[in-house]
Amino acid sequence: MRCIIILLAWLASTVPGLSAERGKPADFASTVQSVMANLRSAASYARTGNIALAQIETDDAVAGWKDLPASAAATPLPPYPPAALADFLKNGSQRLGAASAGLASGDNVAAGRELVALRQSFHDLRRSSGLYDLSDCVFEIAPAMEALRVAAMRFGAQPASAGAEEIVAAASAFRDRLRRCDDWASAEISKQPEFRRLIDGAVASARDIGHAAMAGDGPLVHRYLIELQSYAQLLDFRFG
């Protein structure tokens, strides 16, 4: 019996929306971070076509989202502008509904688009409040990765020196983003083997894809592109 009581107390302290004091809203910051973790997982599953798992994560995000208004009213908030916070909560609820509908209909592309847009709105809210940390930096890697992907696909279609220079430039920009995020990592995170493997591996592959392009090696460029996309996705999944 004592073990069961300890287990229930642990659950109350770790499950989003619950707290040690029954009926008291969970801290807003911790609740929204839990929701964002659900959104990252849901977007990842939607991207790979695993709709069932994406639905589970989205349902958990919906449940957590329902706790946000009460948490915002009852617990200390980051310095969010009130109007921006209200828009975030309202629009986010609508986007979650659209994502759930997309998954229910099997349209994982539309669902993923809504999930990413909701995550973007959270980072916009943080920026409007003067907040920025590693998660924001990792989230901002995506455009640089997309630019490199486009350059690599164009190179693969018709290798040429001009295409190689485009890849080198895009890879350099992507590498700069990675190093910036490395600088934003706390000392504790920076030393984690998983973080080092992802950051250092991505930096090395971003260098090597440029070398492969300059050598005119289309298949090798494609191989490095797949590696870099995996690194970017894992960084986002774990630290975004």
C-alpha positions as a printed NumPy array, in Angstrom:
array([[  0.   ,   0.   ,   0.   ],
       [  2.813,   2.417,   0.848],
       [  4.335,   1.835,  -2.62 ],
       [  1.005,   2.657,  -4.273],
       [  0.72 ,   5.914,  -2.348],
       [  4.253,   6.901,  -3.342],
       [  3.484,   6.066,  -6.988],
       [  0.308,   8.178,  -6.974],
       [  2.179,  11.096,  -5.425],
       [  4.849,  10.83 ,  -8.111],
       [  2.216,  10.783, -10.862],
       [  0.534,  13.858,  -9.42 ],
       [  3.833,  15.715,  -9.51 ],
       [  4.79 ,  14.717, -13.076],
       [  1.617,  14.453, -15.167],
       [  0.745,  17.761, -16.911],
       [ -2.291,  19.468, -15.425],
       [ -1.899,  17.862, -11.986],
       [ -0.203,  19.214,  -8.878],
       [  0.484,  18.179,  -5.331],
       [ -2.482,  20.266,  -4.183],
       [ -5.659,  18.817,  -5.648],
       [ -7.496,  21.24 ,  -7.941],
       [ -4.621,  23.699,  -8.189],
       [ -3.612,  24.477, -11.825],
       [ -0.157,  23.374, -12.885],
       [  2.471,  26.001, -13.613],
       [  1.823,  27.627, -17.008],
       [  5.414,  27.432, -18.212],
       [  5.763,  23.721, -17.444],
       [  2.345,  22.946, -18.958],
       [  3.066,  24.742, -22.228],
       [  6.483,  23.05 , -22.462],
       [  4.778,  19.679, -22.061],
       [  2.32 ,  20.59 , -24.826],
       [  5.189,  21.653, -27.106],
       [  6.87 ,  18.284, -26.498],
       [  3.645,  16.59 , -27.594],
       [  3.549,  18.774, -30.705],
       [  7.144,  17.917, -31.614],
       [  6.381,  14.221, -31.321],
       [  3.106,  14.526, -33.213],
       [  4.766,  16.451, -36.054],
       [  7.533,  13.862, -36.262],
       [  5.057,  10.988, -36.432],
       [  2.896,  12.819, -38.974],
       [  5.956,  13.448, -41.156],
       [  6.774,   9.72 , -41.23 ],
       [  3.145,   8.708, -41.8  ],
       [  2.603,   7.125, -38.367],
       [ -0.867,   8.585, -37.956],
       [ -1.911,   6.496, -34.947],
       [  0.976,   7.726, -32.808],
       [  0.556,  11.264, -34.129],
       [ -3.081,  11.144, -32.974],
       [ -2.057,  10.013, -29.477],
       [  0.418,  12.881, -29.135],
       [ -2.064,  15.388, -30.557],
       [ -4.774,  14.195, -28.163],
       [ -2.343,  14.679, -25.27 ],
       [ -1.569,  18.185, -26.569],
       [ -5.295,  18.976, -26.718],
       [ -5.718,  17.798, -23.115],
       [ -2.788,  19.921, -21.977],
       [ -4.022,  22.923, -23.961],
       [ -7.286,  22.892, -22.028],
       [ -5.279,  23.467, -18.834],
       [ -3.47 ,  26.53 , -20.183],
       [ -6.135,  29.214, -19.58 ],
       [ -6.547,  28.226, -15.921],
       [ -2.791,  28.015, -15.494],
       [ -2.34 ,  31.431, -17.101],
       [ -4.853,  32.936, -14.693],
       [ -3.555,  31.272, -11.54 ],
       [  0.222,  30.894, -11.867],
       [  3.121,  33.256, -12.613],
       [  3.573,  33.933, -16.332],
       [  6.61 ,  34.774, -18.421],
       [  6.479,  38.406, -19.637],
       [  4.088,  37.684, -22.501],
       [  2.131,  40.653, -23.913],
       [ -1.488,  39.957, -22.808],
       [ -2.98 ,  40.428, -26.284],
       [ -0.363,  38.179, -27.888],
       [ -0.973,  35.497, -25.249],
       [ -4.726,  35.645, -25.828],
       [ -4.234,  35.243, -29.585],
       [ -1.826,  32.373, -29.026],
       [ -4.322,  30.487, -26.854],
       [ -7.256,  31.107, -29.187],
       [ -5.489,  30.38 , -32.464],
       [ -3.641,  27.442, -30.984],
       [ -6.878,  25.753, -29.999],
       [ -8.134,  26.145, -33.564],
       [ -4.92 ,  24.795, -35.055],
       [ -5.005,  21.774, -32.761],
       [ -8.556,  21.098, -33.903],
       [ -7.479,  21.344, -37.542],
       [ -4.521,  19.032, -36.92 ],
       [ -6.754,  16.48 , -35.226],
       [ -9.21 ,  16.637, -38.123],
       [ -6.387,  16.187, -40.629],
       [ -5.092,  13.111, -38.838],
       [ -8.594,  11.664, -38.533],
       [ -9.043,  11.99 , -42.306],
       [ -5.599,  10.546, -43.028],
       [ -4.19 ,  13.845, -44.292],
       [ -0.931,  13.784, -42.348],
       [  0.559,  16.536, -44.55 ],
       [ -2.159,  19.038, -43.607],
       [ -1.976,  17.934, -39.972],
       [  1.789,  18.377, -39.918],
       [  1.426,  21.852, -41.422],
       [ -0.933,  22.892, -38.616],
       [  1.328,  21.431, -35.935],
       [  4.381,  23.269, -37.263],
       [  2.383,  26.501, -37.553],
       [  1.297,  26.16 , -33.915],
       [  4.88 ,  25.611, -32.815],
       [  5.897,  28.662, -34.854],
       [  3.272,  30.752, -33.067],
       [  4.75 ,  29.738, -29.704],
       [  8.224,  30.81 , -30.741],
       [  6.777,  34.055, -32.116],
       [  5.142,  34.643, -28.738],
       [  8.446,  34.065, -26.99 ],
       [ 10.263,  36.446, -29.331],
       [  7.644,  39.143, -28.775],
       [  8.4  ,  38.79 , -25.066],
       [ 12.161,  39.02 , -25.463],
       [ 12.649,  35.337, -24.651],
       [ 15.096,  33.08 , -26.467],
       [ 16.905,  29.845, -25.636],
       [ 18.23 ,  26.646, -27.207],
       [ 14.763,  25.403, -28.172],
       [ 14.132,  28.57 , -30.186],
       [ 17.502,  28.256, -31.92 ],
       [ 16.918,  24.603, -32.826],
       [ 13.453,  25.403, -34.158],
       [ 14.996,  28.034, -36.437],
       [ 17.313,  25.475, -38.063],
       [ 14.509,  24.253, -40.346],
       [ 14.69 ,  27.035, -43.008],
       [ 18.454,  26.572, -43.389],
       [ 17.971,  22.819, -43.727],
       [ 15.282,  23.365, -46.352],
       [ 17.553,  25.694, -48.359],
       [ 20.279,  23.042, -48.302],
       [ 17.808,  20.338, -49.332],
       [ 16.628,  22.394, -52.319],
       [ 20.224,  23.068, -53.394],
       [ 21.143,  19.38 , -53.091],
       [ 18.103,  18.234, -55.06 ],
       [ 18.88 ,  20.73 , -57.797],
       [ 22.488,  19.536, -57.871],
       [ 21.361,  15.922, -58.108],
       [ 19.201,  16.708, -61.112],
       [ 22.065,  18.342, -63.022],
       [ 25.483,  18.441, -61.329],
       [ 27.437,  21.56 , -62.226],
       [ 30.011,  23.837, -60.666],
       [ 27.375,  26.528, -60.067],
       [ 25.217,  23.974, -58.266],
       [ 28.203,  22.944, -56.177],
       [ 28.791,  26.517, -55.086],
       [ 25.135,  26.803, -54.081],
       [ 25.46 ,  23.718, -51.897],
       [ 28.651,  25.007, -50.306],
       [ 26.954,  28.306, -49.45 ],
       [ 23.805,  26.608, -48.096],
       [ 25.847,  24.108, -46.085],
       [ 27.914,  26.928, -44.613],
       [ 24.767,  28.777, -43.544],
       [ 23.387,  25.594, -42.007],
       [ 26.675,  24.972, -40.18 ],
       [ 26.61 ,  28.504, -38.781],
       [ 23.116,  27.849, -37.416],
       [ 24.291,  24.661, -35.735],
       [ 27.229,  26.409, -34.095],
       [ 24.95 ,  29.175, -32.892],
       [ 22.725,  26.603, -31.212],
       [ 25.786,  24.979, -29.671],
       [ 26.595,  28.361, -28.144],
       [ 23.051,  28.647, -26.766],
       [ 23.163,  25.237, -25.077],
       [ 23.592,  25.282, -21.326],
       [ 26.747,  23.736, -19.906],
       [ 24.729,  20.718, -18.786],
       [ 23.14 ,  20.094, -22.197],
       [ 26.321,  20.878, -24.11 ],
       [ 28.086,  17.995, -22.347],
       [ 25.346,  15.453, -23.028],
       [ 26.624,  12.694, -25.371],
       [ 23.412,  12.783, -27.413],
       [ 23.597,  16.534, -27.989],
       [ 27.285,  16.361, -28.9  ],
       [ 26.667,  13.493, -31.312],
       [ 23.904,  15.376, -33.096],
       [ 25.575,  18.789, -33.239],
       [ 29.079,  17.575, -34.056],
       [ 27.801,  15.002, -36.532],
       [ 25.666,  17.575, -38.329],
       [ 28.521,  20.101, -38.472],
       [ 30.823,  17.447, -39.969],
       [ 28.236,  16.31 , -42.541],
       [ 27.512,  19.929, -43.499],
       [ 31.219,  20.334, -44.244],
       [ 31.459,  17.048, -46.135],
       [ 28.438,  17.67 , -48.352],
       [ 30.189,  20.747, -49.707],
       [ 33.325,  18.724, -50.472],
       [ 31.233,  16.067, -52.23 ],
       [ 29.49 ,  18.718, -54.318],
       [ 32.768,  20.315, -55.38 ],
       [ 33.968,  16.859, -56.435],
       [ 30.838,  16.441, -58.564],
       [ 29.725,  13.351, -56.633],
       [ 25.93 ,  13.43 , -56.832],
       [ 25.272,  10.134, -54.971],
       [ 27.53 ,  11.21 , -52.097],
       [ 25.786,  14.577, -51.906],
       [ 22.479,  12.728, -51.629],
       [ 23.833,  10.476, -48.876],
       [ 25.017,  13.452, -46.841],
       [ 21.681,  15.173, -47.406],
       [ 19.842,  12.203, -45.863],
       [ 22.24 ,  12.295, -42.903],
       [ 21.724,  16.014, -42.386],
       [ 17.944,  15.739, -42.539],
       [ 18.093,  13.011, -39.885],
       [ 20.346,  15.125, -37.666],
       [ 18.046,  18.149, -38.03 ],
       [ 14.933,  16.106, -37.247],
       [ 16.505,  14.475, -34.193],
       [ 17.771,  17.811, -32.881],
       [ 14.278,  19.237, -33.223],
       [ 12.668,  16.179, -31.638],
       [ 14.961,  16.238, -28.608],
       [ 15.879,  19.879, -28.12 ],
       [ 13.448,  21.987, -30.201]])
